[in-house]
Amino acid sequence: MNTSSLPKRPRGRPSKHGLAYADTKQTLIRRGIEMLTEQGMIATSLDELMRSVQVPKGSFYHYFTSKDAFVLEVVNAYNVYFLKKLDRFLLTEDLSPMQRIAAFVQDAGQGMQRYAFKRGCLVGNLGQEASYLDGELINRLESIFREWEVKICCCLQQIPVEKIHHSLSCEQLAHQFWIGWEGAVLRARLVKSEQPLHEFYQLFKMAVLSSE
């Protein structure tokens, strides 16, 4: 591992649970992903965060300058994970482009079911709290959606020309995918069922393909 990329340890009170600075910070970020995926930013308290990983509350500012700074780092870490997940499905060459997207949808539904539909999309959760977020975080969330759109767009562009509708470009379809997807995830959490995800996929498929 290239240790030059790890965060530097600042002056101040060190961790008391035996983990190195960089390890503790990554533990907090991983726990932040879990909490923000379940309950968003407003409901996530620093007390709960620090207690859940057995780190003294007063140590939080040893690792992050503010809650907003913490959330931004959590969002960036989540995006790295999610982009890798998209690649795992959307770059599968032995499936057709729409089958790749269907596999992503299937996996997402199984993941939500595994956590009893308590976890959704971290970026989508925060987007619902936009009025409470600072401008930097709002801009970052939108830029992440654009990154995800590129992944879907590149996948759609591999569909044979004669099989795809020409009323919308692949860029427009990819944009619409993530708008609809976030709504489907929200509805799946409400009804505690994968069905909204699959219903959305079928609608999206009809919007994309002119024929099988």
C-alpha positions as CSV (number, residue, x, y, z in Angstrom):
1,M,0.0,0.0,0.0
2,N,1.2,3.5,-0.8
3,T,1.2,5.1,2.7
4,S,1.7,8.6,1.2
5,S,-2.0,8.6,0.3
6,L,-3.1,7.9,3.9
7,P,-4.3,10.9,6.0
8,K,-1.7,12.5,8.2
9,R,-2.2,12.4,11.9
10,P,-2.7,15.8,13.4
11,R,-1.7,17.1,16.8
12,G,-4.2,16.5,19.6
13,R,-5.8,13.7,21.5
14,P,-5.0,10.3,20.0
15,S,-7.4,7.3,19.8
16,K,-7.7,5.3,23.0
17,H,-8.9,2.0,21.4
18,G,-5.7,0.8,19.9
19,L,-6.2,1.6,16.2
20,A,-3.8,3.8,14.3
21,Y,-5.1,7.2,13.1
22,A,-5.7,6.2,9.5
23,D,-7.4,3.0,10.6
24,T,-9.7,4.8,13.0
25,K,-10.6,7.4,10.4
26,Q,-11.5,4.6,7.9
27,T,-13.6,2.9,10.5
28,L,-15.6,6.1,11.1
29,I,-16.1,6.5,7.4
30,R,-17.3,2.9,7.0
31,R,-19.7,3.3,9.9
32,G,-20.8,6.6,8.4
33,I,-21.7,4.8,5.2
34,E,-23.9,2.4,7.1
35,M,-25.6,5.0,9.1
36,L,-26.2,7.5,6.3
37,T,-27.5,4.7,4.0
38,E,-30.1,3.8,6.7
39,Q,-31.1,7.2,8.1
40,G,-29.6,10.1,6.3
41,M,-27.6,13.0,7.7
42,I,-30.1,14.8,9.9
43,A,-30.9,11.7,12.0
44,T,-27.2,10.7,12.3
45,S,-25.8,12.1,15.5
46,L,-22.1,12.3,16.3
47,D,-22.8,10.8,19.7
48,E,-24.3,7.7,18.1
49,L,-21.5,7.5,15.5
50,M,-18.7,7.7,18.0
51,R,-20.4,5.4,20.5
52,S,-21.0,2.7,17.8
53,V,-17.3,2.4,17.0
54,Q,-16.2,2.9,20.7
55,V,-14.3,6.0,20.0
56,P,-14.5,9.0,22.5
57,K,-16.9,11.7,21.2
58,G,-14.3,14.3,21.8
59,S,-12.0,12.6,19.3
60,F,-14.3,13.3,16.3
61,Y,-12.6,16.6,15.5
62,H,-9.2,14.9,15.7
63,Y,-10.3,13.2,12.4
64,F,-12.7,15.7,10.7
65,T,-13.0,19.4,10.8
66,S,-16.8,19.3,10.9
67,K,-19.9,17.1,10.4
68,D,-20.2,18.4,6.9
69,A,-16.6,17.5,6.2
70,F,-17.2,14.1,7.5
71,V,-20.3,13.6,5.4
72,L,-18.4,14.7,2.3
73,E,-15.7,12.1,2.9
74,V,-18.3,9.4,3.5
75,V,-20.1,10.4,0.3
76,N,-16.8,10.2,-1.7
77,A,-16.0,6.8,-0.2
78,Y,-19.5,5.5,-1.0
79,N,-19.1,6.7,-4.6
80,V,-15.8,4.8,-5.0
81,Y,-17.6,1.6,-3.8
82,F,-20.7,2.2,-6.0
83,L,-18.7,2.9,-9.1
84,K,-16.9,-0.4,-8.7
85,K,-20.2,-2.1,-8.2
86,L,-21.6,-0.6,-11.4
87,D,-18.5,-1.7,-13.3
88,R,-18.9,-5.3,-12.0
89,F,-22.3,-5.5,-13.6
90,L,-22.2,-3.1,-16.5
91,L,-18.9,-4.4,-17.9
92,T,-20.0,-8.0,-18.0
93,E,-19.3,-9.0,-21.6
94,D,-21.2,-12.3,-21.6
95,L,-24.5,-10.5,-21.0
96,S,-26.4,-8.1,-23.3
97,P,-26.4,-4.4,-22.1
98,M,-30.0,-4.6,-20.8
99,Q,-29.2,-7.9,-19.1
100,R,-26.3,-6.2,-17.3
101,I,-28.6,-3.5,-16.0
102,A,-31.2,-6.2,-15.0
103,A,-28.5,-8.0,-13.0
104,F,-27.6,-4.7,-11.2
105,V,-31.3,-4.2,-10.4
106,Q,-31.6,-7.8,-9.1
107,D,-28.5,-7.5,-6.9
108,A,-29.7,-4.2,-5.5
109,G,-33.1,-5.7,-4.6
110,Q,-31.4,-8.6,-2.9
111,G,-29.2,-6.2,-1.0
112,M,-32.2,-4.2,0.2
113,Q,-33.9,-7.4,1.3
114,R,-30.8,-8.5,3.2
115,Y,-31.0,-5.4,5.3
116,A,-34.8,-5.6,5.8
117,F,-35.2,-2.6,3.5
118,K,-33.7,-0.3,6.1
119,R,-30.9,0.7,3.7
120,G,-31.4,2.6,0.5
121,C,-29.1,4.8,-1.6
122,L,-26.8,7.0,0.4
123,V,-26.7,9.7,-2.3
124,G,-30.5,9.5,-2.7
125,N,-31.0,9.8,1.1
126,L,-28.9,12.9,1.3
127,G,-30.6,14.4,-1.8
128,Q,-33.9,14.3,0.1
129,E,-32.3,16.5,2.7
130,A,-31.0,19.1,0.2
131,S,-32.5,22.0,2.1
132,Y,-30.2,21.2,5.1
133,L,-27.0,20.6,3.1
134,D,-24.3,23.1,2.2
135,G,-23.6,24.0,-1.4
136,E,-20.4,22.0,-1.7
137,L,-22.2,18.8,-0.7
138,I,-25.1,19.5,-3.0
139,N,-22.8,20.0,-5.9
140,R,-20.9,16.8,-5.1
141,L,-24.1,14.8,-5.0
142,E,-25.1,16.1,-8.4
143,S,-21.7,15.4,-9.8
144,I,-21.9,11.8,-8.5
145,F,-25.2,11.3,-10.3
146,R,-23.5,12.5,-13.5
147,E,-20.7,9.9,-13.0
148,W,-23.3,7.2,-12.6
149,E,-25.1,8.4,-15.7
150,V,-21.9,8.0,-17.7
151,K,-21.7,4.3,-16.7
152,I,-25.3,3.6,-17.8
153,C,-24.8,5.6,-21.0
154,C,-21.7,3.6,-22.0
155,C,-23.6,0.4,-21.4
156,L,-26.6,1.5,-23.5
157,Q,-24.4,2.6,-26.3
158,Q,-23.4,-1.0,-26.8
159,I,-27.0,-1.9,-27.8
160,P,-27.2,-2.6,-31.6
161,V,-28.6,0.5,-33.3
162,E,-31.5,-1.3,-34.9
163,K,-32.8,-2.4,-31.4
164,I,-32.9,0.9,-29.7
165,H,-35.5,3.7,-29.8
166,H,-34.2,6.9,-31.4
167,S,-36.5,9.4,-29.7
168,L,-34.0,9.8,-26.8
169,S,-30.2,9.7,-26.8
170,C,-28.3,7.3,-24.6
171,E,-27.3,10.3,-22.5
172,Q,-30.9,11.2,-21.9
173,L,-31.9,7.7,-21.1
174,A,-29.1,7.4,-18.6
175,H,-30.2,10.6,-17.0
176,Q,-33.8,9.3,-16.7
177,F,-32.6,6.0,-15.3
178,W,-31.2,7.5,-12.2
179,I,-34.1,9.9,-11.7
180,G,-36.5,6.9,-11.8
181,W,-34.2,4.6,-9.9
182,E,-34.1,6.8,-6.8
183,G,-37.9,6.9,-6.7
184,A,-38.0,3.1,-7.1
185,V,-35.6,2.7,-4.2
186,L,-37.6,5.0,-2.0
187,R,-40.9,3.1,-2.8
188,A,-39.1,-0.3,-2.2
189,R,-38.2,0.9,1.3
190,L,-41.7,2.1,2.0
191,V,-43.4,-1.2,0.9
192,K,-40.5,-3.4,2.0
193,S,-40.5,-5.2,-1.3
194,E,-38.2,-5.5,-4.4
195,Q,-41.2,-5.1,-6.7
196,P,-40.8,-1.4,-7.3
197,L,-37.3,-1.9,-8.6
198,H,-38.3,-4.6,-11.1
199,E,-41.4,-2.6,-12.2
200,F,-39.1,0.4,-12.8
201,Y,-36.7,-1.7,-14.8
202,Q,-39.5,-3.0,-17.1
203,L,-40.6,0.5,-17.8
204,F,-37.0,1.6,-18.5
205,K,-36.5,-1.4,-20.8
206,M,-39.6,-0.4,-22.8
207,A,-38.3,3.1,-23.1
208,V,-35.0,1.9,-24.4
209,L,-35.7,-1.0,-26.7
210,S,-37.7,-0.9,-29.9
211,S,-37.6,-4.7,-30.1
212,E,-36.0,-7.7,-28.4
